[in-house]
Amino acid sequence: IGFILIFLPFVIFAQGMVGVSIHTPPPERLAVEDLWWVTLNNRTGEPLTVYLHGTATVLSEAPFGTGVVFEAKTNDFELPPGTKIIRYSDIRKLRDVEYNEECRSYIQRTRKLPDGLYKVCIEVVNASSGEVLGQSCIEHMVRTPRRPILIRPGDGVRIGTKTPIFSWRLEGTTIPM
């Protein structure tokens, strides 16, 4: 038991004082609000005054290049010991918001990130010292849904059965659905 008690603080430090788990956003979309849906686990046993620092970095498949597309911080809040789920509605307002200039208007207008493969990272930061207490990142693909296109029966074809079979493909592809 003595061995465990001696090394337990090092294990907690190695894992971070606050565990961070980012919830997976809905498939193929990423709204600004989705960035702030996280589960935090304060392992210190004491309440902490913290803020979240979030970034969304596009990795590929974006018409505007790669790099940080969106970055912001939450206001300070108290994180009690144990597990707490945070959503955008808990935060209410962001500060130090920065956008990639090429997609600023799109994000501000739609509150969503443009198509691309993103690395989303959240850091939990001690509000007084600036020390990062925990962090996590996920990758997420954003792709605007494409409309289905009818393959068969062709346009204007007269259907001679009560139970026709339709074939579709997604716009921009040649593979039937």
C-alpha positions as CSV (number, residue, x, y, z in Angstrom):
1,I,0.0,0.0,0.0
2,G,2.9,2.3,0.8
3,F,4.2,1.8,-2.8
4,I,0.8,2.8,-4.2
5,L,0.5,5.9,-2.0
6,I,4.0,7.1,-2.9
7,F,3.5,6.8,-6.7
8,L,-0.3,7.7,-6.9
9,P,0.5,11.5,-7.2
10,F,2.8,10.8,-10.2
11,V,0.1,8.7,-11.9
12,I,-2.5,11.5,-11.4
13,F,0.0,14.1,-12.7
14,A,0.9,12.0,-15.7
15,Q,-2.8,11.6,-16.6
16,G,-3.5,15.3,-16.0
17,M,-5.2,16.7,-13.0
18,V,-8.4,17.0,-15.0
19,G,-9.4,14.3,-17.4
20,V,-11.0,15.6,-20.6
21,S,-13.3,13.6,-22.9
22,I,-14.7,15.3,-26.0
23,H,-18.1,14.0,-27.0
24,T,-18.3,13.0,-30.7
25,P,-20.2,15.6,-32.7
26,P,-23.1,14.5,-35.1
27,P,-21.8,12.7,-38.2
28,E,-20.5,15.0,-41.0
29,R,-21.1,18.3,-39.3
30,L,-19.4,20.4,-36.6
31,A,-21.1,23.4,-35.1
32,V,-19.3,25.8,-32.9
33,E,-21.5,24.7,-30.0
34,D,-20.4,21.0,-30.5
35,L,-16.8,22.0,-29.6
36,W,-17.8,22.6,-26.0
37,W,-19.6,19.3,-25.3
38,V,-17.1,17.6,-22.9
39,T,-16.9,15.5,-19.8
40,L,-14.4,16.7,-17.3
41,N,-13.0,14.7,-14.4
42,N,-11.4,16.8,-11.7
43,R,-9.1,14.3,-10.0
44,T,-7.6,16.7,-7.4
45,G,-10.3,16.4,-4.8
46,E,-10.5,20.2,-4.6
47,P,-12.7,22.7,-6.6
48,L,-10.7,24.4,-9.3
49,T,-11.3,27.7,-11.1
50,V,-10.7,27.0,-14.8
51,Y,-11.6,27.9,-18.3
52,L,-11.7,25.8,-21.5
53,H,-9.5,26.7,-24.5
54,G,-10.8,25.1,-27.7
55,T,-9.3,24.9,-31.2
56,A,-10.5,23.4,-34.5
57,T,-7.6,22.8,-36.9
58,V,-8.4,21.7,-40.5
59,L,-6.1,18.9,-41.6
60,S,-7.1,18.3,-45.2
61,E,-9.9,18.4,-47.8
62,A,-10.6,22.1,-47.3
63,P,-10.7,24.7,-50.1
64,F,-9.2,27.4,-47.8
65,G,-6.0,25.4,-46.9
66,T,-5.0,23.9,-43.5
67,G,-4.4,25.3,-40.1
68,V,-6.4,26.7,-37.2
69,V,-9.9,27.7,-38.4
70,F,-11.5,28.5,-35.0
71,E,-10.1,29.2,-31.6
72,A,-11.8,30.5,-28.4
73,K,-11.8,30.4,-24.6
74,T,-14.7,30.1,-22.2
75,N,-15.2,32.4,-19.3
76,D,-13.8,31.1,-16.0
77,F,-15.9,28.7,-14.0
78,E,-15.6,26.5,-10.9
79,L,-15.0,22.8,-11.6
80,P,-15.9,20.7,-8.5
81,P,-14.1,17.5,-7.7
82,G,-15.3,14.5,-9.7
83,T,-17.1,14.3,-13.1
84,K,-18.9,17.1,-14.7
85,I,-20.5,17.3,-18.2
86,I,-20.2,20.6,-19.9
87,R,-22.3,21.8,-22.9
88,Y,-22.3,25.1,-24.7
89,S,-25.4,26.2,-22.8
90,D,-23.4,25.9,-19.6
91,I,-20.8,28.3,-21.0
92,R,-23.1,30.9,-22.6
93,K,-20.4,33.2,-23.9
94,L,-16.9,32.8,-25.4
95,R,-14.0,35.2,-25.3
96,D,-10.8,35.7,-27.3
97,V,-12.6,34.2,-30.4
98,E,-10.4,34.0,-33.5
99,Y,-11.3,32.7,-37.0
100,N,-9.4,31.9,-40.1
101,E,-10.1,35.0,-42.2
102,E,-11.0,32.9,-45.3
103,C,-14.0,31.3,-43.5
104,R,-14.9,33.8,-40.8
105,S,-18.1,35.0,-42.5
106,Y,-19.2,31.4,-43.1
107,I,-18.7,30.3,-39.5
108,Q,-20.3,33.5,-38.1
109,R,-23.3,33.2,-40.5
110,T,-23.9,29.4,-40.1
111,R,-22.3,28.7,-36.6
112,K,-20.8,25.6,-38.4
113,L,-17.3,24.8,-39.7
114,P,-16.9,24.4,-43.5
115,D,-16.2,21.0,-45.1
116,G,-12.9,19.4,-44.1
117,L,-11.1,17.0,-41.8
118,Y,-10.7,18.7,-38.4
119,K,-8.6,18.1,-35.3
120,V,-10.7,19.4,-32.4
121,C,-8.8,20.0,-29.1
122,I,-10.0,21.2,-25.7
123,E,-7.6,22.2,-22.9
124,V,-8.7,22.8,-19.3
125,V,-6.6,25.7,-18.0
126,N,-6.1,26.9,-14.4
127,A,-7.6,30.5,-14.5
128,S,-5.0,32.0,-12.2
129,S,-1.8,30.3,-13.3
130,G,-2.5,29.5,-16.9
131,E,-1.3,25.9,-16.4
132,V,-2.9,23.3,-18.6
133,L,-4.5,20.8,-16.3
134,G,-5.8,18.4,-18.9
135,Q,-6.5,18.1,-22.6
136,S,-7.9,16.0,-25.3
137,C,-8.2,16.0,-29.1
138,I,-10.4,14.2,-31.6
139,E,-10.5,14.1,-35.4
140,H,-13.9,14.8,-37.1
141,M,-14.9,14.9,-40.8
142,V,-17.3,17.6,-41.9
143,R,-19.0,17.1,-45.2
144,T,-22.1,18.9,-46.5
145,P,-24.8,16.3,-47.3
146,R,-25.2,15.8,-51.0
147,R,-28.6,15.4,-52.6
148,P,-29.7,12.0,-54.1
149,I,-30.0,11.7,-57.8
150,L,-32.5,9.3,-59.4
151,I,-30.7,6.8,-61.8
152,R,-33.6,4.5,-62.7
153,P,-36.3,4.8,-63.9
154,G,-35.1,7.6,-66.1
155,D,-36.8,11.0,-66.2
156,G,-40.1,10.8,-68.1
157,V,-40.1,7.0,-68.3
158,R,-43.6,5.4,-67.9
159,I,-43.7,2.9,-65.1
160,G,-45.7,-0.2,-65.9
161,T,-45.7,-1.9,-62.5
162,K,-47.3,-1.2,-59.1
163,T,-44.0,-1.8,-57.3
164,P,-41.2,-0.1,-59.2
165,I,-37.6,-0.4,-58.0
166,F,-35.8,2.9,-57.9
167,S,-32.0,3.3,-58.1
168,W,-30.3,6.4,-56.6
169,R,-26.8,7.8,-56.3
170,L,-25.4,10.8,-54.4
171,E,-24.7,14.0,-56.3
172,G,-21.0,14.0,-57.4
173,T,-20.6,10.2,-57.4
174,T,-21.2,7.4,-59.9
175,I,-21.8,4.7,-57.3
176,P,-25.4,3.7,-56.7
177,M,-26.8,3.9,-53.2
